[in-house]
């Protein structure tokens, strides 16, 4: 069984056609365990693996995978998003100097959340702890 077979099932269940490019990108994303990638990182990996795909197609595919719950988008600033293959509830450290995004393994406690605006509900809370070199 392929480690990314859940992606094929997810694509079929969501109505997204499992195209050659989507499957090739899924293999790159999901065959090596949990990870955080940018569209540019995945595009470079695809080209190195001989997958002919445009950066626009990579962006579209990442957003499609996110919309059907196969990925989680983590926006670290206005110009940079990472896509996380681990869709479970968890938070992140972000190193602004290196650009590294890593999972926080320990529980994060938030004492009190604000009430959402009328007619709205809180879907999830994302915590990004920004870190830098201590030296």
N, C-alpha and C positions, 0 to 999 in steps of 0.2 A: 504494500500500500504506500502510495506517495505521501510524504509528510504534508503536502499542500493540497491533498484531495478534498479537504473541507472547503477550499476555495472554489473548486469546481462545483461542488454541491451548492455552495453559497451563490455562485454565479447563476446556476440553473434555477435555484429557488427564487432569486430576485428578478429573474427575467433578463439578466445580462447574458448575452451570447458569449460562450467560451471561445473567443477568437484565438488564433495562433499567438498574436501579440499579448493578449491578456494572460494566456496560459504561460507564456515565456516569462513575463514579468512576475507572475505569481510564483513560479518556480524559484526565481531569483530572490523574491521577498521571503518566502516561507520555508525554504528547504534548509535553512541554517539556524533555526531557533528564533527566539525573540530578538528583535532589533529595531533601531530607529534609523530611518533614512530620509533624506531630502529627495526631491524629484531629480535634482542634478546628480546626486550620488547614484541613484538607481539607473538613470540614463547612462552614466559612465560604465556601470557594471554591465548593462545590457549590451552596449557597444563592444566592450571587452569580451563578452561571451558570444559575440557574433550575431546578436539579435538586432536586426535592422528596425529601428523605431525612432520616431522623432521625440524631442523633448515635450512637445505639446501632447503627444499621445501618452507619454509617461504621466504628465500632470493629469490628464483626463482620466486615465486608468486609476491613479491613486485616489482621486476624488470619487470615482465610481465605487471603488472598493470600500472607501470610507462610508459612503452613503448607504451601503448594504450591510455595514457592520463588520467587515473583514479587517479593517484597519481603524486606527484612532488617530486623528490629526491633533498635533500638539503645536500650537502657535507660540513661538518664543518671542517674536517681535513682528513689527509690521512687514518686514521683508523676508522672514524666514519661518517656514513650517517644517516640522518633522512628521513622519508617518510611522506609527508604532504598530508592530505586528501583535503586541500583547494588548488585547482589548479589555482586559480585566480592569477593575477599579484600582488605580495606583497613581502615584505622583512622581515628580521628576526633579533632579538637580540639573541645572544648565550652567556650563562653564562658558561665559561670554568671550574669554580669551581664545579658547581652542574650538569652541562650537560643539563640544561634546554634550550630549543629552544622555543621562543615565537614570535608571529607575531608583526610586527611594524604596529600600527594602523594609524599613521600619514603618509602623503605622504613623500617620499624621493626624493629630487631633485638632479639630476646630471647635472652639467652645460654643459658638453661637453663629448660625447663619442668619442673614437678614431675611425678612419676609419678602417673597417675590411680589412684583407688581400685581394688581388685581387681574384675575383671569389667567395668570401664569403659574407655572410650577417649576421647581428646580429639577433639571434633568441630571446634572452631574456637577461636581466641583473639581476643577483642575488646579493643583498647586504646583507652581514651578519655583523652586528655590534656586536663586542665582548665586553662583559661587565663583571665587577667583583664587589664584595662588596665594597662599598665606605668607609667602616670603616678601 
